[in-house]
Amino acid sequence: MTILDSAVDLAAPGYVANRAALLERLAELDAALDQARAGGGEKYVSRHHKRGKMLPRERIELLVDADSPFLELSPVAAYGTDFPVGASVVTGIGVVEGVECLIVANDPTVRGGAVNPWSLAKTRRAGEIALANRLPMVNLVESAGADLPTQAEIFIPGGRVFRDLTRLSAAGIPTVSVVFGNATAGGAYVPGMSDHVIMIRDRSQVYLAGPPLVKMATGEVTDDESLGGAAMHAGTSGLADYLAEDERDGIRLARQCVRRLNWRKQGPSPRTAVPQPPKYDPEELLGIVSADLKVPFDPREVLARILDGSDFDEFKPAYGDALVTGWGELHGYPVGVLANARGVLFSAEAQKAAQFIQLANTSDTPLIFLQNTTGYMVGTEYEQRGIIKHGALMINAVSNSTVPHLTVNLGASYGAGNYGMCGRAYEPRFLFTWPNAKSAVMGPAQLAGVLSIVARQAAAARGRDYDEESDAAMRMMVEQQIESQSGALFLSGRLYDDGVIDPRDTRTVLGLCLSAIHNVPVRGADGFGVFRM
């Protein structure tokens, strides 16, 4: 047992400045979350309540077990786009009758819950998480169908949502739908392809085409209840398995369905039933990461505040020390950790990481990646030493590792370092970001500088003078653009992570994710392909 010590000075000017900067970012995150929780605004929220209906988060609160946590996913989806923050749908993991479920709830206060490109992407990500982690899916449905002005962007990829529901069912992962209102056109296929369907008397309306379209297409005159009402589907079409009297009764029936699933986890239980909390206060995480991402910090200070008992057995501490690797437990679950210590990854770090990932796969141990990297080292000396093949070695190991990966971007995540440290393209089970973090091909100043050098070389090749004033303006514009496009909220808005989280919640979020991934057996890889040594 190796208990981490902390050297953090809470009164140091650097710590105080770092904390102040991170609190500013947290205020921005809170403002974005407030926008998402506001739904379509007070007017539409009030109208919804006056109809006797609950909001999506109110429905979720009744669905999940009392006093149990709900891990909301992608809460600021669509941030910085033309669509409302939150993308008109709420997704997350909650415990229902003791079973961890993936929950998807349409927000009908936002354009009637219509599906736009970002709500589609958010829903599809929820399906991926349910399938990868063997989580029963509960859909709380109330949607007007496709957002017609953007139909060209959602019609073809939107069919995957229905395909994914059937694949969950085929994989033995149950799907439950509660229809609270309209489920029109493509939306009708959500209950249509679910294993268990609950409709609410005089509320649910499920049809491929409403009365006006039916009249236009066929000349038939009909009404909502005859065409797609809950009683009709419960007694005539057979689409509804249960007929609820009101929303609360519908949620009760959904809990009943989950209770009768006879669901069991297939992964190992926590090794420690009552894990020790970290020795150090998670509140202190706010001042550890440098406000200036070019200034390194010791990731052991982060580990000391998230691992059980601050206990961490470091692997190869004297070799490749720009990357910290080692073993610990988090909420009782054994984990391996890879954490960037000084940003740049050299050959030694890449080789060390590859070996450590192999060891984790040999012992069936999940891996946590804590990103703060500017990428792999460049330059003649490092190219000659084989940085490409060593970086490829690490990326090969990450790519072919089959134990679950959890990734948190604490600071910088640039270049191929993002790949080696299991960025989104490498399909970690979950990926979260701290609000100060940034991710891009490279830093804003470096990218602008590269463009400047290329432009100078092009001017010289043509025998032309170089316009320094235009160059300065170009560099400023590029730096501002990359700065904004590499920010945590911008990237989370485009679903490049599963959410921006408060650093103080890191241990809790990772613990919830570790519990979720253990619904599936945890098994390491049998092979890794060809390593270029």
Buried (B, 14 or more C-beta within 10 A) or exposed (E): EEEBEBEBEEEEEBBEBBBEBBEEBBEBBEEBBEBBBBBBEEEBBEEBEEEEBBBBBBBBBBBBBEEEBBBBBBBBBBBBBEBBBBBBBBBBBBBBBEBBBBBBBBBBBBBBBBBBBBBBBBBBBBBBBBBBBBBBBBBBBBBBBBBEEBBEBBEEEBEBBBEBBBBBBEEEBBBBBBBBBBBBBBBBBBBBBBBBBBBBBEBBBBBBBBBEEBEEEEEEEBEBEEBBBBBBBBEEEEBBBBBBBBBEBBBBBBBBBBEEBEBEBEBEEBEBEEBEBBBBEBEBBBBBBBBEBEEBBBBBBBBBBBBBBBBBEBBBEEEBBBBBBBBBBBBBBBBBBBBBBBBBBBBBBBBBBBBBBBBBBEEBBBBBBBBBBBBBBEEEEBEEBBBBBBBBBBBBBBBBBBBBBBBBBBBBBBBBBBBBBBBBEBBBBBBBBBBBBBBBBBBBBBBBBEBBEEBEEEBEEEEEEEEEEEBEEBBEEBBEEBBEBBBBBBBBBBBBBBBBBBBBBBBBBBBBBBBBBBBBEBEBBEEBEEBEE
